[in-house]
């Protein structure tokens, strides 16, 4: 192990020092972190050398929390307080989780998503996921010996807006600076594509513990372009376990399995399923809570029969993804398998049958997503090395729209649009003198509102009195590079502008996240303040460094007054940095950000003009 | 302050304002632009820069999406020339075109009800051929003849074919279940 480096007191670190960044695969069954060290992506293991962290969290009455292997060992003994596969509950309501089969939890419907009653009180899936992420953050900071600058957190490509928002909230709650939410199959494609220097059109077939994604990507030199994506965010290896457990429950007449027995059966099913990938027959001995001891056996062909329907369920999304990409199976140069569940032989046969070629499986299906995320995190943190100049173009998986008269959906942004994307649509009033309009934002492909997922409801008020149909309400949907939506609306005919920006209702507000974060760190107010101060100072430093670097390049874009204003704000932030009030630093950061807006806009205009001019020269030269 | 979005889609992606487009050059123009403005290039930058990057990348995607699709491209080009394609309001079509449409539509209905995949695929082939012929005519109308009225009429016809093809696709999807 190398020696720890300590800088001289008062000596600030080099501005071009590498920023510590990790990729995190927050999985249904297990999670892991990876980072780029000396040019290569590698997983970050715990003190015992284990890379995978079981995504299992156990809550104790005194508020203590176990995450990982210890929690996993306790799942049958304390099932109600040991949360397994929490990813399946992210951004979901009670009706959604009821579809997953028998689970040993006490769910409560809370605004936005389910809440789970535990010994430590009610916990939202966001909080449970944050516990997993916190362990990985701490592990990474120990391994990398420093505070993380940021993380790329992966999500299933088919996650909808509420599931993405919930994941981002969980990461923030774990104290992570989220550089980007990255789609899991895309992350795998980065790791695979860069590793094999591949070119062509690839299908990434990703069956994880709880979710299924299929993405079609075009890889050309330096560009990863997602052509289409599809999937099922409620289909994964867990469902194969459920199918086996149900088979045994029926066969052995195990009526009304209790919480602990449900867990025992599911764990046994999982073990047998995994062994059947290599053996023709597998069995386990299980002792149920009321003393009955059972030998549960399954052959591979029985297993394949029981789960044939689940394998079939992956094919419809696969066909849809190909159709949206306007491709036939034969156009695909390679099929990459990702996710532990793709180890099952009958699944591999189904994939091979569909594409007419054997799938590529030379990558570790458990680690490849985290490795790809680490490579992207390294680039986003600004640690790009020469030659690392690649570009990632991803899409949204599901259409976004608004409810119109009659409970129908008006599509505003179609699925598979490249992000970031914005679209505006005009709507009008239904009644004379109508002064408000209720807008209902939905996501999905179905025509009826009731068949899609409801993301947010909001009202636009203050529409001036007009006859029905005269008002022009422009509603703008903007999806950012994380695939997250914000919606704004304004009435434009009369010049009266009423504008509102909403974030979908499944997410927590920034203030709520900040409050939960503060509470989770410490109960002592001084400690919270100290942590907030440290965080604001780091943010202030990076903002000042970024603006100084921008001034070095493009100071000529500013007028004298503008420059003076910017200098004054920078000096203000430096003064605030030296004081100890984190709120004052935050205010000074915001002021400097606002003051730098025009500068940022002009810098980008210059970069675009430069690119256009450069291209013209290239083209002249190449003729 | 809003970014300078005064350039049209063609200029932004380094193309001459005409219907015929070199697909490779369009793609290159788009990628060159995205590599300058994509939010991934600014993930560690200031909040203001991140926002401007998102606006520009959104703009680049919009330009690429429009120019990549021939019907969208024609519609946009006509709009630049001051012509509205009136796809919702103008429903007058030549009688022979309407006849052909009705025949196709009936054939699609019959094939859908019979679950006849190969017939649906054959019809899709016919429609695509007809579409390709019209695209050749569109290029002549817009680039060679500068006949924008004829261009508008062709876009309206192509829109019909597009809808028909979408119907065949959803019929094919149904037969899979």
Interface residues (C-beta under 8 A of the other chain):
Chain A: X19 X149 X150 X179 X180 X223 X316 X319 X320 X323 X376 X379 X380 X381 X382 X389 X391 X392 X393 X417 X418 X419 X420 X421 X422 X478 X480 X481 X542 X543 X546 X547 X550 X593 X594 X596 X597 X598 X599 X600 X601 X603 X604 X605 X607 X608 X610 X611 X612 X615 X616 X619
Chain B: X1 X2 X3 X4 X7 X11 X12 X14 X29 X31 X32 X33 X34 X35 X36 X37 X38 X39 X40 X43 X44 X45 X46 X47 X48 X49 X51 X52 X53 X54 X56 X57 X58 X61 X62 X64 X65 X169 X173 X176 X177
